[in-house]
Amino acid sequence: KATVSVLNCGTSYRHISEEMEAVRTAAAVATLVFSAFAVPLVLTYDDNYKAVFGELVEEKWLGLSLGLIAVVVGQVGVCWYHAQRFKRSKAEKEASEIQHGRTPDYEYWEGVLTHVSQPEGILLLGGYLVATWMMDLMRDEYYSLEGGIEWGLVAVQLCLQDFLQAGMHGVEHMFTSLYKESHKPHHRFLAPRMFDAFNGSMADTLLMIIIPLFIVQLLVPANCWSYMAFGSSYAAWLTLIHSEWHHPWDPAFRALGLGTPGDHHVHHAVFVKNYGHLFTWWDRVAGTYGHPDAFLNKDSPRNKKAA
């Protein structure tokens, strides 16, 4: 009886631990999703922005400032989410590794510092956003604070951005001299960690992110809040697909053709597959899609050769 009692206690403890982990994961994911849209959601609810900013809503710099803050809040959410996953046991982290045995070992705060100190992310992207906004290079709709988030247009922005980015990505890989000067620095990470997302080169950021961003705003007539939601969610998603660990939503995303860390790790591992970032649709149509199970699991030809 004593043995049975001990076994039952052990089973109950495991169940409680699993349930607590599930709750922590759900809370982390919920916080992550909310942070990506927090600024436009909170400020457009019941037109809160009018009460908060009053006459300042007429100032052109307000929309720009709120947009930059939205991206920062989204990135804070991403880092907080990753911190919760960083606290897991060694066994739990190893079980969720995307490239088994190749995951880099590092200190969390070193990773955060590396992430936020990349000139491509702060100087180049930030400079682009400030310059295009203050020099009136955006469509008139983008300066409007009227209305709420236009979710359909946000989806169009994400799709078009990724389509153009995938095209630029393919062009960079197509020409050796261009690849060496632009994209090759990012490919030194054969098994990237989440904080390597914006670690590359100025030329790479210009070609793959800034030029598509400029084209997107020319073609999609979204308002300021939609631009914020697009920018923040895009930056968050682009960061998350570089994660060294699988996300809880990955199976659902892959079934829908949405980009996951596994899909992007395939590109870092073999270079000639998966040029899309947020969506795998373009690669599936072009015949360049590579499923993670075929290239990254322990029994794949690549891993058997490495072993």
Secondary structure in CASP SS format (residue, H / E / C, confidence):
PFRMAT SS
TARGET T0000
AUTHOR 0000-0000-0000
METHOD secondary structure of the structure
MODEL  1
K C 1.00
A H 1.00
T H 1.00
V H 1.00
S H 1.00
V H 1.00
L H 1.00
N H 1.00
C H 1.00
G H 1.00
T H 1.00
S H 1.00
Y H 1.00
R H 1.00
H H 1.00
I H 1.00
S H 1.00
E H 1.00
E H 1.00
M H 1.00
E H 1.00
A H 1.00
V H 1.00
R H 1.00
T H 1.00
A H 1.00
A H 1.00
A H 1.00
V H 1.00
A H 1.00
T H 1.00
L H 1.00
V H 1.00
F H 1.00
S H 1.00
A H 1.00
F H 1.00
A H 1.00
V H 1.00
P H 1.00
L H 1.00
V H 1.00
L H 1.00
T H 1.00
Y H 1.00
D H 1.00
D H 1.00
N H 1.00
Y H 1.00
K H 1.00
A H 1.00
V H 1.00
F H 1.00
G H 1.00
E H 1.00
L H 1.00
V H 1.00
E H 1.00
E C 1.00
K H 1.00
W H 1.00
L H 1.00
G H 1.00
L H 1.00
S H 1.00
L H 1.00
G H 1.00
L H 1.00
I H 1.00
A H 1.00
V H 1.00
V H 1.00
V H 1.00
G H 1.00
Q H 1.00
V H 1.00
G H 1.00
V H 1.00
C H 1.00
W H 1.00
Y H 1.00
H H 1.00
A H 1.00
Q H 1.00
R H 1.00
F H 1.00
K C 1.00
R C 1.00
S C 1.00
K H 1.00
A H 1.00
E H 1.00
K H 1.00
E H 1.00
A H 1.00
S C 1.00
E E 1.00
I C 1.00
Q C 1.00
H C 1.00
G C 1.00
R C 1.00
T C 1.00
P C 1.00
D C 1.00
Y C 1.00
E C 1.00
Y H 1.00
W H 1.00
E H 1.00
G H 1.00
V H 1.00
L H 1.00
T H 1.00
H H 1.00
V H 1.00
S C 1.00
Q C 1.00
P H 1.00
E H 1.00
G H 1.00
I H 1.00
L H 1.00
L H 1.00
L H 1.00
G H 1.00
G H 1.00
Y H 1.00
L H 1.00
V H 1.00
A H 1.00
T H 1.00
W H 1.00
M H 1.00
M C 1.00
D C 1.00
L C 1.00
M C 1.00
R C 1.00
D H 1.00
E H 1.00
Y H 1.00
Y H 1.00
S C 1.00
L C 1.00
E C 1.00
G C 1.00
G C 1.00
I C 1.00
E C 1.00
W H 1.00
G H 1.00
L H 1.00
V H 1.00
A H 1.00
V H 1.00
Q H 1.00
L H 1.00
C H 1.00
L H 1.00
Q H 1.00
D H 1.00
F H 1.00
L H 1.00
Q H 1.00
A H 1.00
G H 1.00
M H 1.00
H H 1.00
G H 1.00
V H 1.00
E H 1.00
H H 1.00
M H 1.00
F C 1.00
T H 1.00
S H 1.00
L H 1.00
Y H 1.00
K H 1.00
E H 1.00
S C 1.00
H C 1.00
K H 1.00
P H 1.00
H H 1.00
H H 1.00
R H 1.00
F C 1.00
L C 1.00
A C 1.00
P C 1.00
R C 1.00
M H 1.00
F H 1.00
D H 1.00
A C 1.00
F C 1.00
N C 1.00
G C 1.00
S C 1.00
M H 1.00
A H 1.00
D H 1.00
T H 1.00
L H 1.00
L H 1.00
M H 1.00
I H 1.00
I H 1.00
I H 1.00
P H 1.00
L H 1.00
F H 1.00
I H 1.00
V H 1.00
Q H 1.00
L H 1.00
L H 1.00
V C 1.00
P C 1.00
A C 1.00
N C 1.00
C H 1.00
W H 1.00
S H 1.00
Y H 1.00
M H 1.00
A H 1.00
F H 1.00
G H 1.00
S H 1.00
S H 1.00
Y H 1.00
A H 1.00
A H 1.00
W H 1.00
L H 1.00
T H 1.00
L H 1.00
I C 1.00
H C 1.00
S C 1.00
E C 1.00
W E 1.00
H C 1.00
H C 1.00
P C 1.00
W C 1.00
D H 1.00
P H 1.00
A H 1.00
F H 1.00
R H 1.00
A H 1.00
L H 1.00
G C 1.00
L E 1.00
G C 1.00
T C 1.00
P H 1.00
G H 1.00
D H 1.00
H H 1.00
H H 1.00
V H 1.00
H H 1.00
H H 1.00
A H 1.00
V H 1.00
F C 1.00
V C 1.00
K C 1.00
N C 1.00
Y C 1.00
G C 1.00
H C 1.00
L C 1.00
F E 1.00
T C 1.00
W H 1.00
W H 1.00
D H 1.00
R H 1.00
V H 1.00
A H 1.00
G C 1.00
T C 1.00
Y C 1.00
G C 1.00
H C 1.00
P H 1.00
D H 1.00
A H 1.00
F H 1.00
L C 1.00
N C 1.00
K C 1.00
D C 1.00
S C 1.00
P H 1.00
R H 1.00
N H 1.00
K H 1.00
K H 1.00
A H 1.00
A C 1.00
END
